[in-house]
Amino acid sequence: MKQFLRTVFGIKTYIIWLLTPILAIILGASLLATPALATGVYQIPNLNPGGDWVVDQGEVISRINEGKISSAFEDLAKKTGNEVRFVTIRRLDYGETPESFTQGLFEKWFPTKEAQANQTLLVLDTVTNNTAIISGDKVKSLLTDSIAGSVATETLAVPLRDGNKYNQAFLDASDRLVTVLSGEPDPGPPKITENVQVEGTFTKAEDTDKGNATAWVIGLVIAATIIPMATYYIYLVYQPPSNG
């Protein structure tokens, strides 16, 4: 009877050993395969007055360049009263567009016409590299809709099309915006150089995420096969001998 109970207990222990790593692997695989969480306006922190010049949730701007841009925007605000802010996000909520997100964030940060008057907000979705820009009424005499659109679709976009050069894109955009909002002549968009590329060599951020997730899932599936076999082998080795 004791031998029977010992055997039953051993089988129960083996089943627990077997299921635990499998469940852990399944859970880990599901988490890795889940796409990056989307960002909504409600997830962006409230603005600190006189600060938060760059909100880089997409994590595409280096700390050094973020500091340069922030200093330039702070100086602009002190000299002219005009304020500019850059926001990068990793992924938009379902049904959201860069334009609707930017409008919503603009109204969240600056809820009144008076608060919006001297403000400019530029947003980039780093998954699609789509952009949107919005500005208040008082700066439109300097930053016309035409110039603002050119900043978003040319000054910012050209370096992104040339290998996702985010730092250059935001430095160029900040330089142009500071120049225009300081009352100086618009330097215009960057010169576009035609590059003939035989075969694409750049990988999108989304493709990289999918590739990494796939590699992890494959590795976990292999582990799910090996771990139970090893566990069963250990169980057989250390199973108490039968007394007949």
C-alpha positions in Angstrom: 0.0 0.0 0.0 2.8 2.4 0.9 4.5 1.6 -2.4 1.2 2.3 -4.3 0.8 5.7 -2.5 4.4 6.5 -3.2 3.9 5.8 -6.9 0.7 7.8 -7.0 2.5 10.7 -5.3 5.4 10.4 -7.7 3.1 10.5 -10.7 1.3 13.6 -9.3 4.6 15.3 -8.7 5.8 14.5 -12.2 2.6 15.9 -13.8 3.1 19.2 -11.8 6.7 19.3 -13.0 5.6 18.7 -16.6 2.8 21.2 -16.7 4.5 24.1 -14.9 7.2 24.8 -17.5 4.7 24.3 -20.3 2.3 26.8 -18.9 5.1 29.3 -18.2 6.3 28.9 -21.8 2.8 29.4 -23.3 2.3 32.5 -21.1 5.7 33.9 -22.2 5.0 33.2 -25.8 1.7 35.0 -25.7 3.2 38.0 -24.1 6.0 38.2 -26.6 3.7 37.8 -29.5 1.4 40.6 -28.4 2.1 43.8 -30.3 3.2 47.0 -28.6 0.4 48.7 -26.7 -1.3 51.5 -28.5 -1.1 55.1 -27.2 -4.1 57.3 -26.6 -4.3 61.0 -25.7 -5.4 60.0 -22.2 -2.1 58.2 -21.7 0.1 61.2 -22.3 1.0 63.0 -19.0 -0.2 66.5 -18.3 2.1 69.2 -19.5 4.5 70.9 -17.1 4.3 74.7 -17.8 7.5 75.9 -19.3 8.8 72.4 -19.8 8.2 69.1 -21.5 9.5 70.4 -24.8 10.1 66.9 -26.1 8.0 63.9 -25.1 9.7 60.9 -26.7 7.5 57.9 -25.9 8.6 56.4 -29.2 12.2 56.4 -27.9 13.8 57.5 -31.2 15.6 60.7 -30.1 18.9 60.5 -28.4 19.3 62.2 -25.0 21.9 64.6 -26.4 19.7 65.7 -29.2 16.6 65.9 -27.0 18.6 68.3 -24.8 19.6 70.4 -27.8 16.0 70.6 -29.0 14.6 71.4 -25.6 17.2 74.2 -25.1 16.4 75.7 -28.5 12.6 75.7 -27.7 13.2 77.1 -24.3 15.2 80.0 -25.7 12.5 80.6 -28.3 9.8 80.8 -25.7 11.9 83.3 -23.6 12.6 85.5 -26.6 9.3 85.4 -28.4 6.7 83.8 -26.2 6.1 81.2 -28.9 6.3 77.6 -27.7 6.9 74.4 -29.7 6.7 70.8 -28.5 7.5 67.5 -30.2 5.8 64.2 -29.3 6.6 60.8 -30.5 4.5 57.7 -29.9 4.9 54.1 -30.6 1.5 53.2 -31.9 -1.9 54.9 -32.2 -5.1 53.6 -30.7 -7.4 51.8 -33.2 -9.3 54.2 -35.3 -7.1 57.1 -34.3 -5.2 59.2 -36.9 -2.1 61.4 -36.3 -4.4 64.4 -37.0 -7.1 63.4 -34.5 -4.5 62.4 -31.9 -2.6 65.7 -32.3 -5.8 67.7 -32.1 -6.9 65.9 -29.0 -3.5 66.3 -27.3 -3.4 70.0 -28.2 -6.8 70.6 -26.6 -5.8 68.5 -23.5 -2.6 70.5 -23.0 -4.1 73.8 -24.0 -7.8 73.8 -23.3 -8.6 77.4 -24.2 -8.1 79.5 -27.2 -5.9 81.9 -25.2 -3.7 79.0 -24.0 -3.4 77.7 -27.6 -2.6 81.0 -29.2 1.2 80.8 -29.1 1.6 77.0 -29.2 2.8 74.6 -31.9 2.6 70.8 -31.5 4.3 68.3 -33.8 3.5 64.6 -33.4 5.1 61.5 -35.0 3.9 57.9 -34.9 7.1 55.9 -35.2 5.4 52.7 -36.5 4.1 54.4 -39.6 6.3 57.5 -39.6 3.1 59.5 -40.1 3.1 63.1 -38.8 0.7 65.9 -37.9 1.2 69.5 -36.8 -1.1 72.0 -35.2 -0.6 75.6 -34.1 -2.5 78.4 -32.4 -3.9 81.5 -34.0 -1.3 84.0 -33.0 1.6 82.1 -34.6 -0.1 81.6 -38.0 1.1 84.9 -39.2 4.6 83.5 -39.0 4.0 79.7 -39.2 1.5 79.6 -42.0 -0.5 76.4 -42.8 1.7 75.9 -45.8 5.0 76.2 -43.9 3.6 74.0 -41.1 2.6 71.3 -43.6 6.0 71.5 -45.2 7.7 71.0 -41.9 5.7 67.9 -41.2 5.7 66.3 -44.6 9.1 67.4 -45.9 11.6 68.7 -43.3 10.7 65.9 -40.8 9.8 63.2 -43.4 12.7 63.4 -45.8 15.4 62.0 -43.3 12.9 59.4 -42.2 12.5 58.1 -45.7 16.3 58.0 -45.9 16.8 55.2 -43.4 14.7 56.4 -40.4 17.1 59.1 -39.4 15.0 60.3 -36.5 17.6 62.5 -34.8 18.4 64.4 -38.0 14.7 64.7 -38.8 13.8 66.3 -35.4 16.9 68.5 -35.4 16.1 69.8 -38.9 12.4 70.4 -37.9 13.4 72.2 -34.7 15.9 74.4 -36.6 13.3 75.4 -39.2 10.5 76.0 -36.7 12.7 78.1 -34.4 13.8 80.2 -37.4 10.3 80.8 -38.6 8.8 81.5 -35.2 11.6 84.0 -34.5 10.4 86.1 -37.4 13.2 85.2 -39.7 12.8 84.1 -43.4 11.8 80.5 -43.9 14.8 78.4 -44.9 12.5 76.0 -46.7 12.5 72.2 -46.8 15.7 70.2 -47.3 17.1 69.5 -50.7 16.0 66.0 -51.9 18.7 63.9 -53.4 17.6 61.1 -55.6 19.2 57.8 -54.5 19.0 54.8 -56.8 18.7 51.7 -54.5 18.8 48.3 -56.1 17.3 46.5 -53.2 15.8 47.7 -49.9 18.1 47.1 -46.9 16.2 48.9 -44.2 13.9 47.1 -41.8 10.9 48.8 -40.4 10.5 48.9 -36.6 7.3 46.9 -36.8 9.0 44.2 -38.9 11.9 44.0 -36.4 9.4 43.6 -33.5 7.6 40.8 -35.4 10.9 39.0 -36.2 12.1 39.2 -32.6 8.8 37.9 -31.3 8.9 35.0 -33.8 12.4 34.0 -32.9 11.4 34.0 -29.2 8.3 31.9 -29.8 10.3 29.4 -31.8 12.9 29.1 -29.1 10.2 28.7 -26.4 8.5 26.0 -28.5 11.7 24.1 -28.7 12.2 24.5 -24.9 8.6 23.2 -24.4 9.6 20.0 -26.2 13.0 19.5 -24.4 12.0 20.5 -20.8 9.3 17.9 -20.4 11.5 15.1 -21.8 14.3 16.1 -19.5 11.9 16.3 -16.6 10.5 12.8 -17.4 14.0 11.4 -17.6 14.9 12.8 -14.2 11.7 11.4 -12.8 12.6 7.9 -14.1 16.1 8.1 -12.7 15.1 9.2 -9.3 11.9 7.1 -9.1 12.0 4.8 -6.0 12.6 1.2 -6.9 9.7 -1.1 -6.8 9.7 -3.7 -4.1 7.6 -6.0 -6.2 
